[in-house]
Structures are given as structure tokens and as C-alpha cells.
Amino acid sequence: MPQFDVAWVRSQFPALSRTVNGRPAAYLDGPGGTQTPRGVLDAVHEYLVDHNSNVHGFFATTQETDRIILDARAAMADMFGCRPDEVSFGANMTTLCFMLAQSLAHSLSPGDQVLITEIDHEGNRGPWLRLAERGVLVREVPVHTSTCTLDLEALERMAHEGRTKVIAANYASNAVGTISDVKRIADIARRVGALSVVDAVHYALHGPIDVRAIGCDVLLCSAYKFFGPHVGVMYVRGEVAEHVDALRLRTQEPTPPDKFETGTLNHEGIAGTTAAVDFIAEMGRRNTDLVEAQVPAGLDGRRREIVAGMLANEAYEQPLARYLTSELADTRGVTLYGPPTGHPRTSTVSFTVDGYTAMEVARTLGERGLFVWDGHFYAVRLVERLGLIESGGLVRVGLCPYTTREELERLLDAVRSLATSVR
Ligand SMILES: Cc1ncc(COP(=O)(O)O)c(C=O)c1O
């Protein structure tokens, strides 16, 4: 039976050699940002040494920079399953989303409705909530707090033909790992004539994306969550992009994808983004045997390798996540928060420990070289709805293709010893 080559993956990440208080660092903070493989480090370095320039000039480095940006659009198009001219870059997901919401604001009237969700990160809520200042009615699709899943029946009832102009929801929750049915959400949006905006920032590390199969109008993510540099990436469906009155300078190209890209971009980050996609494709090439049967027919080239890479990653992470959740579930004093068994989820696992705040747990684990995050992770509405804001929120463990079973054993030992010494 073929095995996921975790040793090869780990060999690509120089950061993994770090130690903390004599113990190897275990980077279980992937949902906050992944570590960087050598190919990405080299691409950023090479850009700054060999190609550093502004764009659209008539000498070697500027022309190379134009090429590097086009290459990155092609790489992200392979990752999303779209055309390169449907891919725009920006500072990060939040900035791109603000820009999009303010651009759309011109076409919205008081009384128009925008639907956001209670499960989303503020990056896909705040930019839309600001539209309330213009008289737009911003309503929240509720979350079922017992299962950490979205109430899509409520969304069906809340979406009104003609009145609902945007439905913004995440693909996966960065706080509890729930994967939402974004195809159904995009279908609802299409039925009522609304624009569907999918935040794939958390999902992008955990599964293949196919914007055509989802049928969404916009999809946003951030390269630093899938091994790349700090760069935001936005897909806007071609026909939609043509009509958005983008916030842009008169000196800026009026056509997509450039019209969404204000100012000088992070060229070295964009060069690194291509390398991050190529790293995922390399994971796919190395693990073809593992996922061959699951790769949809009709894909070829790098797109096929990326899909294989993400499927291989899932095949590796999901059993590890199941092991972690079942061990934590059996630990007295630990309460897990996340979707029920069988519901689609990423390998991100969140919990609380009786007698300790999340910050205290994260600090204790941090001292042992176990890097986990605590609090609300900007998914503040969800953590409020779970009733955990006052008590300090959740402890979040994020798995990646470089996570090992040994790291999880170390984490479980540390959590068990905390849980059994309740103050
Ligand atoms: C689900 C989700 N959406 C949006 C964001 C915001 O992304 P960015 O930091 O690129 O603005 C994050 C960041 O953690 C996230 O996890």
C-alpha cells in the first residue's frame, strides 16, 4: 500500500529544524500560517536578486517581472481551475475583500440585502458589515452551535430574489474546521440573482478547489496559508469581473484582472506564490499512486498534479486528525468543538481544557515547543455564539502535511497532564 512521503515533505522546510527549550518545534499553527518550503524561499530570494523591478518597462528585469506575474496568474488558475485572467493579487484576503465590497457598494441601494454568516472569519464579515453605513441590510446566516455547522435551511429562507445582492460565506472554518457546502450556497445565490463570495483561506490548505464546480462568482485565499508568502489571491468570474466598478486609479488598467490590483504588488511574494503552487504539484507527482483513483477524469498537466497533491495531503491529514480528536474526546476535562463525525471537515481541531484558559494551555504547550493558537482567531462571532468569549476562547491545533504522529503524541501527553492536574 503506497504511503504519503512525510519525510520528503519535512525535508523541504528548513524551519522544522528549530528547537525550543531543547525540544523540536512542532508547528501546529498552520491555520494561522504555514511554514515555507525551500522552493518558495529560493523563488523570493531569486526575484529580489535577479529580477527586482517595477512592471511594464523596456529593460530586462521589468520584462522578467511582467513574466513572473503572468506565471503566477497561471499557477493560481491551475489551483482554482479557472483562467489566468480571472486571478488578481493583493496584500491579503482582508484587503481584497474590503476593496471588493467597496467596489460593489456603488451598485447597491438602501434596502438591498447582503448575507454573511456567523461561522466566518471577520475578513469575510467586516468588509460587508461596513455596507450597513450605506443603508444596506446586512444579515447573518446562523450557525448551529451544537454542531458548528451553518444553518443552510435558514439561508434558503433569508435569500430573496431581487433583494439579496451578495452572499458571503467561507469554504471552511479556520476556528473549528467545518467545511460548508459552498456549491449549495453558490446555487442559492445564483437562484436569487446574488453574487456568491467564497472565503477559501482556511480550506485552501486542505483540499482541491474547483471554482467552476462550485459555481461561485468570487473566491479569495491567501498564499501564506498554503506554503507561500504573504500575498492575497482573488478569483473573480470573468463575466462578473467585467462589470464590477473597481476602486482604482485612472492610471490603472480598466480591465480585469489588473483593475483589482491597486498600487505596486508584492512581486517577490508573487514569485513565491508560483513556487508554493509548484510545491503542491510536486506533492501530487510524488503521491500519484496514493490518490490515482480519486483524481477526477479530464484533468491534465499542473492542474492534475495540484489536485493530486491536495488529495494526498487530505489522505495523510484526515486519519491523523481523527486520531487526535478521538484521543482528546477520551481525555477527561477536554471539550471538543467542531462538526459531528461524518460531516466534512479540515484537520483543524479545537478544544478547551477545564480549569485553564485557552491562553494558559497555549502558553504551556508553547514552552514545550508545541505551537498552537488560542482565542477566537478572528472568527469572533462564532466564538461568541459558542459562549466562549469571556472564558478566553478555544485552543486550536492545525495539521499540515509536515505534521507527524509523534508531534501529536507529544501534544496529547501535554494536554493530558494539564487536564489531570486541574486546579
Ligand atoms: C478563514 C479565514 N478567512 C480570512 C482570513 C484573513 O486572511 P488574511 O490574513 O489574508 O487577510 C483568515 C486568516 O486567518 C482566515 O483563516
Ligand as a Chemical Component Dictionary entry (heavy atoms), coordinates in Angstrom:
data_LIG
# 
_chem_comp.id                   LIG 
_chem_comp.type                 NON-POLYMER 
_chem_comp.pdbx_formal_charge   0 
_chem_comp.three_letter_code    LIG 
# 
loop_
_chem_comp_atom.comp_id 
_chem_comp_atom.atom_id 
_chem_comp_atom.alt_atom_id 
_chem_comp_atom.type_symbol 
_chem_comp_atom.charge 
_chem_comp_atom.model_Cartn_x 
_chem_comp_atom.model_Cartn_y 
_chem_comp_atom.model_Cartn_z 
_chem_comp_atom.pdbx_ordinal 
LIG C1 C1 C 0 -10.931 31.700 7.087 1  
LIG C2 C2 C 0 -10.101 32.947 7.015 2  
LIG N1 N1 N 0 -10.571 33.983 6.312 3  
LIG C3 C3 C 0 -9.882  35.126 6.191 4  
LIG C4 C4 C 0 -8.660  35.289 6.802 5  
LIG C5 C5 C 0 -7.929  36.567 6.625 6  
LIG O1 O1 O 0 -6.881  36.368 5.744 7  
LIG P1 P1 P 0 -5.747  37.465 5.539 8  
LIG O2 O2 O 0 -4.831  37.362 6.706 9  
LIG O3 O3 O 0 -5.100  37.081 4.258 10 
LIG O4 O4 O 0 -6.408  38.792 5.450 11 
LIG C6 C6 C 0 -8.125  34.237 7.571 12 
LIG C7 C7 C 0 -6.848  34.386 8.283 13 
LIG O5 O5 O 0 -6.585  33.727 9.249 14 
LIG C8 C8 C 0 -8.867  33.033 7.659 15 
LIG O6 O6 O 0 -8.397  31.989 8.350 16 
# 
loop_
_chem_comp_bond.comp_id 
_chem_comp_bond.atom_id_1 
_chem_comp_bond.atom_id_2 
_chem_comp_bond.value_order 
_chem_comp_bond.pdbx_ordinal 
LIG C1 C2 SING 1  
LIG C2 N1 SING 2  
LIG C2 C8 DOUB 3  
LIG N1 C3 DOUB 4  
LIG C3 C4 SING 5  
LIG C4 C5 SING 6  
LIG C4 C6 DOUB 7  
LIG C5 O1 SING 8  
LIG O1 P1 SING 9  
LIG P1 O2 DOUB 10 
LIG P1 O3 SING 11 
LIG P1 O4 SING 12 
LIG C6 C7 SING 13 
LIG C6 C8 SING 14 
LIG C7 O5 DOUB 15 
LIG C8 O6 SING 16 
# 
